[in-house]
Amino acid sequence: MGKQFAKLKQILQDHPITPETDAFFLYHLKKALLLALKEQGQLGAMQCRAACDRLERQQRNAIRPSSVTGESV
């Protein structure tokens, strides 16, 4: 087993994590995962940038949904 980077110490306010209840947390978690994959060489710089851009668009649309009914994102 390799070097330990993190350890779960305790869980506060234990509840299910869902896009409806924790959108801000999930956005930052996904972005951190993308950046970690880039740092490890699993994603190229352009792939990471494109994925981060898409993630940011999804976050903006979740906060402010399209006013046009039936418009796909």
C-alpha positions in Angstrom: 0.0 0.0 0.0 1.3 3.5 -0.9 1.7 6.6 1.1 -1.6 7.7 2.8 -2.7 11.1 1.7 -6.0 11.4 3.6 -7.9 9.8 6.4 -11.6 10.1 7.3 -11.7 11.2 10.9 -15.4 11.8 11.5 -18.6 12.5 9.7 -20.6 15.6 10.6 -24.2 16.2 9.7 -24.4 12.8 8.0 -26.9 12.9 5.2 -27.2 11.6 1.6 -25.3 13.8 -0.9 -27.5 14.6 -3.9 -27.4 17.3 -6.7 -30.5 18.9 -5.2 -29.1 19.2 -1.6 -25.3 19.6 -2.3 -24.8 21.0 -5.7 -22.0 23.3 -4.6 -20.1 20.5 -2.9 -20.5 18.1 -5.9 -19.3 20.8 -8.3 -16.1 21.3 -6.4 -15.6 17.6 -5.9 -15.9 16.9 -9.6 -13.6 19.8 -10.4 -11.0 18.5 -7.9 -11.2 15.1 -9.5 -10.6 16.5 -13.0 -7.6 18.5 -11.7 -6.2 15.5 -10.0 -6.5 13.4 -13.1 -4.7 16.1 -15.0 -1.9 16.2 -12.4 -1.5 12.4 -12.6 -1.3 12.6 -16.4 -4.6 10.8 -17.0 -6.1 13.9 -18.7 -4.3 16.2 -21.1 -4.4 20.0 -20.5 -7.0 20.5 -23.3 -9.1 17.6 -22.1 -9.1 18.9 -18.6 -10.0 22.5 -19.7 -12.9 21.2 -21.9 -14.2 19.0 -19.1 -13.9 21.9 -16.6 -15.7 24.2 -19.0 -18.5 21.7 -19.5 -18.8 21.3 -15.7 -19.0 25.0 -15.2 -21.8 25.3 -17.9 -23.7 22.5 -16.1 -23.3 24.3 -12.8 -24.6 27.6 -14.3 -27.5 25.9 -15.9 -28.4 24.1 -12.6 -28.4 27.4 -10.8 -30.2 29.3 -13.5 -32.2 26.8 -15.7 -33.1 27.8 -19.3 -36.3 29.8 -19.6 -37.1 28.1 -22.9 -39.2 25.0 -22.3 -37.8 21.9 -24.0 -34.4 23.4 -24.7 -31.8 20.8 -24.1 -28.5 21.4 -22.4 
